Structure formats: structure tokens, C-alpha cells
Amino acid sequence: MIGEAKRILGWEASGSGVRLDSRIGDLQRPDHSRITRTSPGPLFRRLGISALAVAIGVTVLPPVAGQEADSRSTVPPSRNRGDDVRRAGPPEDPAGFRRLVRLEQIRCWVALKRWKDVIPAVQTLRGELKADDPAIAELDYALGQAHMGLGRLEDARTTFQGVIDARRTGELAARAQLMRGESYFHEDRLREALREFLQVDILYEAPRWQAAALLEAGKVYERLDQWADAAETYHRLVARFPKDPDAQTARTRGEAARHRAEKASPAAGPRS
């Protein structure tokens, strides 16, 4: 673990970066562009720190209240501090520190698309939490992403549905609903994908994910050659979420869809 942490932190120091998807993971479709961003050193630093904390957590724990360091005490050069840690046993765990470290590590593995590391880490940590722990829904969402990344789309949909059932409302549930739509879209099950995307817009108050879902719904309508519906959906996105990052894409695609609809039927256009 320490070796991996040093390796990761070494990448960070060299300025290496990783291409990350801003929303939905590593799905590729010929007609479906993805917004990506470069995430340089900070991500690797977070993962490296998480790995170090797991390996030598005692060195990053805050002092126990009421205890003061003895400035006269020293560790003889011949003794290895790691040996002291192993002999002393596990350190104290103030306010769930280790759980937070492990959650952060899972988040980093998700960002790095290390799906085969995500699944056992989620399953292990999930088994240690109480059934009503709010972290379980986040862990299940990460598990769903891992299933998606490995192409296990039915497992992913089942897992995301569990997140929706647990949260009911809020951004995480909206994202899980969106991901269910993405899984169907990836399989060209367009009507099912459309249903999921429209549910995001109807059922949740989560502007970022509602806008994302409307953009995806517009793309589904394009694939179905329902150009008037596509134009209307893009128009709805722009009208309701004009400052969203997807708004400009929706404007461009909406104009193209409107022209296609008019060309197909001069009397037809986006419905009001």
C-alpha cells in the first residue's frame, strides 16, 4: 500500500493527468459526445494520501484530546516506526476517520475507472455499515458505476434502482435515474432510455441532472427520427436551464433538429 501511494504521489509530482468524464463514466457511442475534463495532480494526491492513510494511518491522526507530545522523547535511529505501529496495534479512529479515508479512496478509484478495485472495496465497507447509514446509497452508486464500466448493464440498473429506492429524492437519486437511462441508451433500447431520462426531469428537483437528462432525451428523439420532439426538448432545456453547461450544446442541436423537422414536413415544427 505504501509503495502504491508513493507511486501515485510520484505521478502527481510529475504533473501527469487523467481524462475523466464529467458525468457518466466510460461509455462510448458513435453519436453521443461526452464532456470531458483533464484532472491533473490533485486527484492523484487524494488517492495517494488515502493509500498512505490506510497503510500508516497513525501518523496522520490528530492528537488525542488531553494528551501533549513529550518533546524529550525520540525514536532511536535503529528502530523502524512501522514496527512500532504494528506492535502497538490499530490506532484510535476519531470520528470515523478510517471510514472517511476508505470512502475517499473508493471515490478516487471510481474517477480512475479502476472498476475491479471499486467492487470489492464497496462490498467490504458496505458490509461494515449499519443498514440505515447514509453512506450506503453513495457506495451503491459507485458500485453501479463499476458495473457500467465493466459492461454489466443489467447489474448496474438493479444497483442504481436501489439507490433511487433508498434516496427517493435529491441529486444522487436523480443521477442514478440518469445512469439507468444511459445503460439503456448504450444498448440501443431507446424507448426505455427515453422513459428514464424524462423521469429525471419530471420527478426530481436537481437542475444539473435534469438538464443533462433533457439533453440525452433530445438525442434519443434524434435517433428515433422524431426531430420536432428533439427540437422541443432542447428548447425546454435552454428555456429552463439557460446557464447550464449543456445549454449551448442544446441550442446548437436544437437549431439543427428544427431544420430537420421543417425539411421532413414543412408544416411541422417544435410543438409549444
Sequence and secondary structure as in RCSB ss.txt:
>XXXX:A:sequence
MIGEAKRILGWEASGSGVRLDSRIGDLQRPDHSRITRTSPGPLFRRLGISALAVAIGVTVLPPVAGQEADSRSTV
PPSRNRGDDVRRAGPPEDPAGFRRLVRLEQIRCWVALKRWKDVIPAVQTLRGELKADDPAIAELDYALGQAHMGL
GRLEDARTTFQGVIDARRTGELAARAQLMRGESYFHEDRLREALREFLQVDILYEAPRWQAAALLEAGKVYERLD
QWADAAETYHRLVARFPKDPDAQTARTRGEAARHRAEKASPAAGPRS
>XXXX:A:secstr
 HHHHHHHHHHHHTT  EEEESSS S  BTTB   EEEE HHHHHHHHHHHHHHHHGGGGS   TT    TT   
 TTS HHHHHHHH S   GGGHHHHHHHHHHHHHHHTT HHHHHHHHHHHHHHS TT THHHHHHHHHHHHHHHT
T HHHHHHHHHHHHHHH SSHHHHHHHHHHHHHHHHTT HHHHHHHHHHHHHH   HHHHHHHHHHHHHHHHHTT
 HHHHHHHHHHHHHH TTSTTHHHHHHHHHHHHHHHHHH TT     
